[in-house]
C-alpha cells in the first residue's frame, strides 16, 4: 500500500475483538463472566462503533485484571504482541 507521497506504508487490518476476548478467557478463565456480555454484543456492533467496544474491554481489564496472576500475558494478548492458538488474530 502506498501513502500520499508514494512511500510504502504497512497495510493495517482491524483485529477481531471476539478472538481477543476468547484468547484472554483461555488464559484467564476467571474473567469469563466479566467479558460474556461484551462478547455477545460485539457480534452485533457496527464497524464504526468497534472503538467503543475496545474501550469497554480496556475498562474491564483495568477494573479486574490489574492484579491478575496472568496480567502480563493478558496485556500482550490485548496489545497484539502475543497470540494464543492457531488461526487467531
SULGIFEN-V594723 format. One record per residue. N is the residue number from 0. RES is the residue in one small letter. PHI is phi as a letter, one per 30 degrees, with the letter a starting at -180 (* if undefined). PSI is psi in whole degrees, 0 to 359 (* if undefined). Layout:
# SULGIFEN-V594723
[[N & RES & PHI & PSI] [N & RES & PHI & PSI]]
This chain:
# SULGIFEN-V594723
[[0 & x & * & 141] [1 & x & c & 144] [2 & x & d & 187] [3 & x & d & 326] [4 & x & c & 13] [5 & x & i & 359] [6 & x & d & 152] [7 & x & d & 132] [8 & x & b & 152] [9 & x & d & 132] [10 & x & d & 128] [11 & x & c & 137] [12 & x & b & 143] [13 & x & d & 132] [14 & x & d & 153] [15 & x & d & 112] [16 & x & d & 324] [17 & x & d & 317] [18 & x & d & 321] [19 & x & d & 315] [20 & x & d & 316] [21 & x & e & 320] [22 & x & d & 319] [23 & x & d & 317] [24 & x & d & 325] [25 & x & d & 322] [26 & x & d & 326] [27 & x & b & 76] [28 & x & e & 334] [29 & x & d & 347] [30 & x & c & 359] [31 & x & e & 315] [32 & x & d & 330] [33 & x & d & 330] [34 & x & c & 347] [35 & x & d & 317] [36 & x & d & 316] [37 & x & d & 318] [38 & x & d & 315] [39 & x & d & 314] [40 & x & d & 335] [41 & x & d & 329] [42 & x & e & 332] [43 & x & c & 15] [44 & x & d & 134] [45 & x & d & 146] [46 & x & e & 323] [47 & x & d & 349] [48 & x & c & 5] [49 & x & d & 332] [50 & x & e & 323] [51 & x & d & 318] [52 & x & d & 320] [53 & x & d & 320] [54 & x & d & 322] [55 & x & d & 320] [56 & x & d & 318] [57 & x & d & 321] [58 & x & d & 318] [59 & x & d & 314] [60 & x & d & 319] [61 & x & d & 329] [62 & x & d & 329] [63 & x & b & 353] [64 & x & b & 3] [65 & x & d & 325] [66 & x & c & 19] [67 & x & d & 142] [68 & x & d & 335] [69 & x & c & 21] [70 & x & e & 316] [71 & x & d & 316] [72 & x & d & 320] [73 & x & d & 315] [74 & x & e & 317] [75 & x & d & 319] [76 & x & d & 312] [77 & x & d & 324] [78 & x & d & 349] [79 & x & j & 11] [80 & x & c & 353] [81 & x & b & 142] [82 & x & b & 137] [83 & x & c & 130] [84 & x & i & 168] [85 & x & d & 143] [86 & x & i & 17] [87 & x & c & 164] [88 & x & d & *]]
